[in-house]
Amino acid sequence: MRRGLLAVGAVFVAAGVLVAAQQAAPYRAPRGPDGKANLNGIWQALNEGDWDIEGHSAAPGRVMALGAEDAVVPGVGIVEGGPLPYLPAAAAKKKANYEKRLTADPAIKCYLPGVPRAMYLPQPFQIIQSQKHIMMAFQYAGAIRTIYMDEHTPAPADSWMGWSNGHWEGDTLVVDTTGFNDLSWFDRAGNFHSDELHVVERITPASPDHLNYEATIDDKKVFSRPWKMSMTLYRRKEKGARLLEFRCVEFVEDLIYGGLRKK
Amino acid sequence: MIAHKLFVGVSVAAVCAASLSAQAPSPKARPYVTSKTPWGDPDLQGTYTNKDESGIPFERPSQFTGKTNADVDDEELKELIAERAKAAVQRAPGIGGADTGAGPTHWYENYGAKNSRAWLVVDPADGTIPPATAEANARNAERARQRAGHGPADSPEDRSLYDRCITRGIPGSMMPAIYGNSYEIVQSPGWVAIRYEMVHETRLIPLDARPHVKSRIQTYMGDARGHFEGNTLVVETTNFKAASTYRGASEQLKLIERFKPIGPKAVEWSVTLDDPHTWPRPWTFAMNLTKDSSQSIFEYGCHEGNYGLRDILSAERAADKTSRGGAEDVKP
């Protein structure tokens, strides 16, 4: 028995040493042609954040007819720490959002996903990295971001995907995004933000096929302090991997306009 | 002072040269050579607009019979541009600025367009689109037959893909419209991305000669493959959905675009439509894209703000009631 405990202890120590070693020698990414870390490629999150960014158990789905296929897939959460620091009124709104999530989640209507939700939807996106502009093209709804690396200007107006200015800190792409409307959600569970949302993302290569992704969320109308989410983004490596069209508008026309069909 | 005057003189000459090079290229002109990306591809990156190509007819106007675009002299083109500008202003009240609720005319980009040419079709040389094949006519008659009996807005499917904020397709997404004529090209090694403001579209074009996706995968924007021929980006697109093919083409359409830099601020965009199921021979049209960094793309949340489609459908339903004698249900 005691020997068993010792063995377990040794494994923990070994794991600790491994983590320390990884921290001591940060991964140095292959260079792009401009000497910056090369983020080009097709990427996808493999987590359950789109169901609920906070840790959550499996749960029944929203549509009974869809049975197990619509059930909530459990996840440890992508929010660091927690619970989310909602202001009291915002906490009530989050609860109300959850209650009416079947009709109120903007993604059900194929609306643009906003940021950061676009980054962990269960669909791939592609980074086209150039010196002046970095494009992130998402399969879902053809959503798109241009990250301005050269000229940083304030958002001309509010939008779903916001207005992104970027810069490099070593191998980390830092993207500062503002100019959001208050219409997108963080997930299907009703976690939400206001038009005061300010997102700072840090994207760092962790291996040839992994990116560390962190987003700091600041929204003084909704949260009492900034909070952070973090996850790994994985390179889509299979042969022929590519973005296709997921134009969901036509899939939701009956949902949105069905009552206006000629009977 | 003399130096200053000289500088102005040189600038004027440069501007003239630029405007000449933006027009149909003369055979004597030395081809413009672009700068290169750090990895050696011709650098086409930037934000472009083709608002100045608004109002150009596809086919050669009858007054130019026997001529090519290159035969149209500056004076003639100037007159044409003035006529078209006048016509655009006459149409303005129907679009914006009057009682339509569509906003003031200064929101619109199609006024005062400085067209680069008199018409768009460059091949065949007579500037006319080849007549459709019998197969195409039969196909389109069948489509019309299937639509017969439908009102203008019985359901969303009775409206265009554009009205429904689904797509303008290709080349539709790059045809000048009354607003939203900004395009952005970003390149990375092995890729060209083109972002279109209107509706919001992005094409991701691989340059590595990979095969097209399987024929069972069909998309509104097609499956694009690109390569450079000298300074010119050549993009071949296939795998179209029948619903979005251009000008009644079949889903067998092969679309070939050429993005040819013709000056520091201008790219000639030519489009060849090759589809024997629709036209007896391929045909090509062309226009210019002009670099304009002041026209950054802004998000066009088309579907998200599509009050137009909802209002069209609800107006039709109200009209249905009126025609059934239920006028009291209809509020003015």
Interface residues (C-beta under 8 A of the other chain):
Chain A: G32 P33 D34 N40 C110 Y111 L112 Q126 I128 Q129 S130 Q131 K132 H133 I134 M135 A137 A141 G142 A143 I144 T146 P156 A157 S159 W160 M161 L183 G240 R242 L243 L244 E245 R247 V249 E250 E253 I256 Y257 L260 R261 K262
Chain B: T37 P38 W39 Q45 G151 D154 S155 P156 E157 R164 C165 I166 T167 E184 V186 Q187 S188 P189 W191 A193 R195 H200 E201 T202 L204 P206 R210 V213 I217 T219 Y220 M221 S296 I297 F298 E299 G301 H303 E304 L309 R310 L313 S314 E316 R317 D320
